Amino acid sequence: LEEVVVTATKRETSLQDTALSISAISGANLGRLGITSYDEILSSVPGITVVQNGPGESGVSFRGVATSPAGGGVTTSYYIDEFPLSLSGFSGNIDVKLVDMEQIEVLKGPQGTLYGQSAMGGVIRYITNKPTTEAVEGGVDITYENVASGGDGYQAQGYVNIPLSDSLAVRAVFYDYDRPGFLDNLSTGSKDVNTEEVRGGRLALRWDISDRSAFNLLYYNQAA
């Protein structure tokens, strides 16, 4: 069987030998299943409750640890690579779109030692594919959909990796989602209230300083 390697302890270790409660989903499996949002996979992870409040507003609680019945935004910490993601006064999830990901790691808490504040319940880590100096590579994926009693929508996403030298490379990711809704609010008369429109991307730079050290720079932007 293929060995699953995780970085939950800030170093590469085998999942089987790591003394933590971890669920890891590889980027290859995400691509095969067409999964682009975290709530599509967390419902299958034991011990996690996802409360659906609409696109980008769902709550997550680990093992029932939450400060409110709607989900534990303040007891769940989110990371993209080694960078913490947080929004002041926001109790929903940080809905990073799962495009060109290496792996998703879900760590059940408490995780206070390594991940600090808001990790009492657990941690969700989005690990991106890093720039590589091996070759120029890229890909584009476009999907069209039509929803009964909803409308038309699409998903467009892609990435490109460009080596700049033997030790320097850059990687860019983009995505644009327009997902039609199908739920109507009868009390207000609003149609298709679960429509989702998201556009964003990432730009990463990697410099291999030596065999034992590297410098990584990441810019991430997403708007809904």
Contacts in CASP RR format, 6 or more apart in sequence:
PFRMAT RR
TARGET T0000
AUTHOR 0000-0000-0000
METHOD contacts of the structure
MODEL  1
LEEVVVTATKRETSLQDTALSISAISGANLGRLGITSYDEILSSVPGITV
VQNGPGESGVSFRGVATSPAGGGVTTSYYIDEFPLSLSGFSGNIDVKLVD
MEQIEVLKGPQGTLYGQSAMGGVIRYITNKPTTEAVEGGVDITYENVASG
GDGYQAQGYVNIPLSDSLAVRAVFYDYDRPGFLDNLSTGSKDVNTEEVRG
GRLALRWDISDRSAFNLLYYNQAA
3 14 0 8 1.000
3 15 0 8 1.000
3 16 0 8 1.000
4 14 0 8 1.000
4 15 0 8 1.000
4 16 0 8 1.000
4 24 0 8 1.000
4 26 0 8 1.000
5 12 0 8 1.000
5 13 0 8 1.000
5 14 0 8 1.000
5 15 0 8 1.000
6 12 0 8 1.000
6 13 0 8 1.000
6 14 0 8 1.000
6 15 0 8 1.000
6 18 0 8 1.000
6 22 0 8 1.000
6 24 0 8 1.000
6 103 0 8 1.000
6 105 0 8 1.000
7 13 0 8 1.000
7 105 0 8 1.000
7 125 0 8 1.000
7 127 0 8 1.000
8 18 0 8 1.000
8 20 0 8 1.000
8 22 0 8 1.000
8 105 0 8 1.000
8 107 0 8 1.000
8 114 0 8 1.000
8 123 0 8 1.000
8 125 0 8 1.000
9 18 0 8 1.000
9 20 0 8 1.000
9 114 0 8 1.000
10 114 0 8 1.000
15 22 0 8 1.000
15 24 0 8 1.000
20 107 0 8 1.000
20 108 0 8 1.000
21 107 0 8 1.000
21 108 0 8 1.000
21 109 0 8 1.000
22 105 0 8 1.000
22 106 0 8 1.000
22 107 0 8 1.000
22 108 0 8 1.000
23 45 0 8 1.000
23 46 0 8 1.000
23 105 0 8 1.000
23 106 0 8 1.000
24 103 0 8 1.000
24 104 0 8 1.000
24 105 0 8 1.000
24 106 0 8 1.000
25 41 0 8 1.000
25 103 0 8 1.000
25 104 0 8 1.000
25 106 0 8 1.000
26 102 0 8 1.000
26 103 0 8 1.000
27 98 0 8 1.000
27 101 0 8 1.000
27 102 0 8 1.000
27 103 0 8 1.000
27 104 0 8 1.000
30 36 0 8 1.000
30 41 0 8 1.000
30 98 0 8 1.000
30 101 0 8 1.000
30 104 0 8 1.000
33 40 0 8 1.000
35 41 0 8 1.000
35 98 0 8 1.000
36 97 0 8 1.000
36 98 0 8 1.000
36 99 0 8 1.000
36 155 0 8 1.000
36 157 0 8 1.000
36 175 0 8 1.000
36 177 0 8 1.000
37 95 0 8 1.000
37 97 0 8 1.000
37 98 0 8 1.000
38 93 0 8 1.000
38 95 0 8 1.000
38 96 0 8 1.000
38 98 0 8 1.000
38 104 0 8 1.000
38 124 0 8 1.000
38 126 0 8 1.000
39 50 0 8 1.000
39 52 0 8 1.000
39 58 0 8 1.000
39 93 0 8 1.000
39 95 0 8 1.000
41 104 0 8 1.000
42 48 0 8 1.000
42 50 0 8 1.000
42 60 0 8 1.000
42 106 0 8 1.000
42 124 0 8 1.000
43 50 0 8 1.000
45 106 0 8 1.000
47 62 0 8 1.000
47 63 0 8 1.000
47 64 0 8 1.000
47 108 0 8 1.000
48 60 0 8 1.000
48 61 0 8 1.000
48 62 0 8 1.000
48 106 0 8 1.000
48 108 0 8 1.000
49 60 0 8 1.000
49 61 0 8 1.000
49 64 0 8 1.000
49 71 0 8 1.000
50 58 0 8 1.000
50 59 0 8 1.000
50 60 0 8 1.000
51 58 0 8 1.000
51 59 0 8 1.000
51 60 0 8 1.000
51 61 0 8 1.000
51 70 0 8 1.000
51 71 0 8 1.000
52 58 0 8 1.000
53 59 0 8 1.000
53 70 0 8 1.000
53 92 0 8 1.000
54 194 0 8 1.000
55 95 0 8 1.000
55 179 0 8 1.000
55 194 0 8 1.000
55 195 0 8 1.000
55 196 0 8 1.000
55 198 0 8 1.000
55 224 0 8 1.000
56 92 0 8 1.000
56 93 0 8 1.000
56 95 0 8 1.000
56 196 0 8 1.000
56 224 0 8 1.000
57 92 0 8 1.000
57 93 0 8 1.000
58 92 0 8 1.000
58 93 0 8 1.000
58 95 0 8 1.000
59 70 0 8 1.000
59 71 0 8 1.000
59 72 0 8 1.000
59 73 0 8 1.000
59 76 0 8 1.000
59 91 0 8 1.000
59 92 0 8 1.000
59 93 0 8 1.000
60 71 0 8 1.000
60 72 0 8 1.000
60 73 0 8 1.000
60 76 0 8 1.000
60 92 0 8 1.000
60 93 0 8 1.000
60 124 0 8 1.000
61 71 0 8 1.000
61 72 0 8 1.000
61 73 0 8 1.000
61 75 0 8 1.000
61 76 0 8 1.000
61 121 0 8 1.000
62 75 0 8 1.000
62 76 0 8 1.000
62 108 0 8 1.000
62 109 0 8 1.000
62 121 0 8 1.000
62 122 0 8 1.000
63 108 0 8 1.000
63 109 0 8 1.000
63 121 0 8 1.000
65 72 0 8 1.000
65 75 0 8 1.000
65 109 0 8 1.000
65 120 0 8 1.000
65 121 0 8 1.000
65 122 0 8 1.000
66 72 0 8 1.000
66 73 0 8 1.000
66 75 0 8 1.000
67 73 0 8 1.000
67 74 0 8 1.000
67 75 0 8 1.000
68 91 0 8 1.000
70 91 0 8 1.000
71 91 0 8 1.000
71 92 0 8 1.000
72 91 0 8 1.000
72 121 0 8 1.000
73 90 0 8 1.000
73 91 0 8 1.000
73 92 0 8 1.000
73 93 0 8 1.000
73 118 0 8 1.000
74 91 0 8 1.000
74 118 0 8 1.000
75 118 0 8 1.000
75 119 0 8 1.000
75 120 0 8 1.000
75 121 0 8 1.000
75 122 0 8 1.000
76 93 0 8 1.000
76 118 0 8 1.000
76 119 0 8 1.000
76 121 0 8 1.000
76 122 0 8 1.000
76 123 0 8 1.000
76 124 0 8 1.000
77 84 0 8 1.000
77 86 0 8 1.000
77 111 0 8 1.000
77 115 0 8 1.000
77 116 0 8 1.000
77 117 0 8 1.000
77 118 0 8 1.000
77 119 0 8 1.000
77 122 0 8 1.000
77 123 0 8 1.000
77 124 0 8 1.000
78 84 0 8 1.000
78 85 0 8 1.000
78 86 0 8 1.000
78 93 0 8 1.000
78 94 0 8 1.000
78 96 0 8 1.000
78 123 0 8 1.000
78 124 0 8 1.000
78 125 0 8 1.000
78 126 0 8 1.000
79 85 0 8 1.000
79 115 0 8 1.000
79 123 0 8 1.000
79 124 0 8 1.000
79 125 0 8 1.000
79 126 0 8 1.000
80 96 0 8 1.000
80 125 0 8 1.000
80 126 0 8 1.000
80 128 0 8 1.000
80 218 0 8 1.000
80 220 0 8 1.000
81 126 0 8 1.000
81 127 0 8 1.000
81 128 0 8 1.000
81 216 0 8 1.000
81 218 0 8 1.000
83 218 0 8 1.000
84 115 0 8 1.000
85 94 0 8 1.000
85 96 0 8 1.000
86 94 0 8 1.000
86 118 0 8 1.000
87 94 0 8 1.000
94 124 0 8 1.000
95 198 0 8 1.000
96 126 0 8 1.000
96 220 0 8 1.000
96 222 0 8 1.000
97 157 0 8 1.000
97 175 0 8 1.000
97 177 0 8 1.000
97 198 0 8 1.000
97 200 0 8 1.000
97 222 0 8 1.000
98 104 0 8 1.000
98 126 0 8 1.000
99 157 0 8 1.000
99 158 0 8 1.000
99 159 0 8 1.000
99 173 0 8 1.000
99 175 0 8 1.000
99 201 0 8 1.000
100 128 0 8 1.000
100 129 0 8 1.000
100 158 0 8 1.000
100 159 0 8 1.000
100 171 0 8 1.000
100 173 0 8 1.000
100 202 0 8 1.000
101 126 0 8 1.000
101 127 0 8 1.000
101 128 0 8 1.000
101 129 0 8 1.000
102 127 0 8 1.000
102 128 0 8 1.000
102 129 0 8 1.000
102 130 0 8 1.000
103 127 0 8 1.000
104 124 0 8 1.000
104 125 0 8 1.000
104 126 0 8 1.000
104 127 0 8 1.000
105 123 0 8 1.000
105 124 0 8 1.000
105 125 0 8 1.000
105 127 0 8 1.000
106 122 0 8 1.000
106 123 0 8 1.000
106 124 0 8 1.000
106 125 0 8 1.000
107 115 0 8 1.000
107 122 0 8 1.000
107 123 0 8 1.000
107 124 0 8 1.000
107 125 0 8 1.000
108 121 0 8 1.000
108 122 0 8 1.000
109 119 0 8 1.000
109 120 0 8 1.000
109 121 0 8 1.000
109 122 0 8 1.000
109 123 0 8 1.000
110 119 0 8 1.000
110 120 0 8 1.000
110 121 0 8 1.000
110 122 0 8 1.000
111 119 0 8 1.000
111 120 0 8 1.000
111 121 0 8 1.000
111 122 0 8 1.000
111 123 0 8 1.000
112 119 0 8 1.000
112 120 0 8 1.000
115 122 0 8 1.000
115 123 0 8 1.000
128 173 0 8 1.000
128 202 0 8 1.000
128 204 0 8 1.000
128 218 0 8 1.000
129 159 0 8 1.000
129 171 0 8 1.000
130 171 0 8 1.000
130 204 0 8 1.000
130 206 0 8 1.000
130 216 0 8 1.000
131 161 0 8 1.000
131 169 0 8 1.000
131 170 0 8 1.000
131 171 0 8 1.000
131 204 0 8 1.000
131 205 0 8 1.000
131 206 0 8 1.000
132 161 0 8 1.000
132 163 0 8 1.000
132 169 0 8 1.000
132 171 0 8 1.000
132 206 0 8 1.000
133 163 0 8 1.000
133 165 0 8 1.000
133 166 0 8 1.000
133 167 0 8 1.000
133 168 0 8 1.000
133 169 0 8 1.000
133 206 0 8 1.000
133 208 0 8 1.000
134 163 0 8 1.000
135 161 0 8 1.000
135 163 0 8 1.000
136 160 0 8 1.000
136 161 0 8 1.000
136 162 0 8 1.000
136 163 0 8 1.000
137 160 0 8 1.000
137 161 0 8 1.000
138 158 0 8 1.000
138 159 0 8 1.000
138 160 0 8 1.000
138 161 0 8 1.000
139 158 0 8 1.000
139 159 0 8 1.000
139 160 0 8 1.000
140 156 0 8 1.000
140 157 0 8 1.000
140 158 0 8 1.000
141 155 0 8 1.000
141 156 0 8 1.000
141 157 0 8 1.000
141 158 0 8 1.000
142 154 0 8 1.000
142 155 0 8 1.000
142 156 0 8 1.000
142 157 0 8 1.000
143 154 0 8 1.000
143 155 0 8 1.000
143 156 0 8 1.000
144 152 0 8 1.000
144 153 0 8 1.000
144 154 0 8 1.000
145 152 0 8 1.000
145 153 0 8 1.000
145 154 0 8 1.000
145 155 0 8 1.000
145 179 0 8 1.000
145 180 0 8 1.000
146 152 0 8 1.000
146 153 0 8 1.000
146 180 0 8 1.000
147 153 0 8 1.000
147 180 0 8 1.000
147 181 0 8 1.000
147 182 0 8 1.000
148 182 0 8 1.000
149 182 0 8 1.000
150 180 0 8 1.000
150 181 0 8 1.000
150 182 0 8 1.000
150 192 0 8 1.000
151 180 0 8 1.000
151 181 0 8 1.000
151 192 0 8 1.000
152 180 0 8 1.000
153 178 0 8 1.000
153 179 0 8 1.000
153 180 0 8 1.000
154 176 0 8 1.000
154 177 0 8 1.000
154 178 0 8 1.000
155 175 0 8 1.000
155 176 0 8 1.000
155 177 0 8 1.000
155 178 0 8 1.000
155 179 0 8 1.000
156 175 0 8 1.000
156 176 0 8 1.000
156 177 0 8 1.000
157 173 0 8 1.000
157 174 0 8 1.000
157 175 0 8 1.000
157 176 0 8 1.000
158 173 0 8 1.000
158 174 0 8 1.000
158 175 0 8 1.000
159 171 0 8 1.000
159 172 0 8 1.000
159 173 0 8 1.000
159 174 0 8 1.000
160 171 0 8 1.000
160 172 0 8 1.000
161 169 0 8 1.000
161 170 0 8 1.000
161 171 0 8 1.000
162 169 0 8 1.000
162 170 0 8 1.000
162 171 0 8 1.000
163 169 0 8 1.000
164 170 0 8 1.000
167 207 0 8 1.000
167 208 0 8 1.000
167 209 0 8 1.000
168 205 0 8 1.000
168 206 0 8 1.000
168 207 0 8 1.000
168 208 0 8 1.000
169 205 0 8 1.000
169 206 0 8 1.000
170 203 0 8 1.000
170 204 0 8 1.000
170 205 0 8 1.000
170 206 0 8 1.000
171 202 0 8 1.000
171 203 0 8 1.000
171 204 0 8 1.000
171 206 0 8 1.000
172 201 0 8 1.000
172 202 0 8 1.000
172 203 0 8 1.000
172 204 0 8 1.000
173 201 0 8 1.000
173 202 0 8 1.000
173 203 0 8 1.000
173 204 0 8 1.000
174 200 0 8 1.000
174 201 0 8 1.000
175 198 0 8 1.000
175 199 0 8 1.000
175 200 0 8 1.000
175 201 0 8 1.000
176 198 0 8 1.000
176 199 0 8 1.000
176 200 0 8 1.000
177 196 0 8 1.000
177 197 0 8 1.000
177 198 0 8 1.000
177 199 0 8 1.000
178 196 0 8 1.000
178 197 0 8 1.000
179 195 0 8 1.000
179 196 0 8 1.000
179 197 0 8 1.000
180 192 0 8 1.000
180 195 0 8 1.000
181 192 0 8 1.000
181 193 0 8 1.000
181 194 0 8 1.000
181 195 0 8 1.000
181 196 0 8 1.000
182 192 0 8 1.000
182 194 0 8 1.000
183 192 0 8 1.000
183 193 0 8 1.000
183 194 0 8 1.000
184 190 0 8 1.000
184 191 0 8 1.000
184 192 0 8 1.000
184 193 0 8 1.000
185 193 0 8 1.000
196 224 0 8 1.000
197 224 0 8 1.000
198 222 0 8 1.000
198 223 0 8 1.000
198 224 0 8 1.000
199 222 0 8 1.000
199 223 0 8 1.000
200 221 0 8 1.000
200 222 0 8 1.000
200 223 0 8 1.000
201 220 0 8 1.000
201 221 0 8 1.000
201 222 0 8 1.000
202 218 0 8 1.000
202 219 0 8 1.000
202 220 0 8 1.000
202 221 0 8 1.000
203 218 0 8 1.000
203 219 0 8 1.000
204 216 0 8 1.000
204 217 0 8 1.000
204 218 0 8 1.000
204 219 0 8 1.000
205 216 0 8 1.000
205 217 0 8 1.000
205 218 0 8 1.000
206 214 0 8 1.000
206 215 0 8 1.000
206 216 0 8 1.000
206 217 0 8 1.000
207 214 0 8 1.000
207 215 0 8 1.000
207 216 0 8 1.000
208 214 0 8 1.000
209 215 0 8 1.000
END
